[in-house]
């Protein structure tokens, strides 16, 4: 496979430019960065997250038995979708989103 020689001359992302590689400024920045104390972050958990942490998250957020039943129904080709129920669920979700934006 032949490569088009014009591709070698094309400027793109500038990966591997000699300016970034051999610059004394880059070396100074790297040296000063290594002597600085590491930054610290803090995390605050919501009350709900704290409750889940304390209880060990033992309660599943969904019914695993029902999920397995649905998987089996899909695999066997007997799972049916009620388009009206799906549409109503979507409309309810959109309505909730609109209401939360108005507050």
HUWONOR-V459039 format. One line per field, one symbol per residue. phi: phi as a letter, one per 30 degrees, with the letter a starting at -180 (. if undefined). Layout:
BEGIN
phi: ???
END
This chain:
BEGIN
phi: .ccdddddddcbdididddddcddddddddddddcddddccbbccddddddddddiiddddbddddddddedddddicdcccddddddddddddddddddddd
END
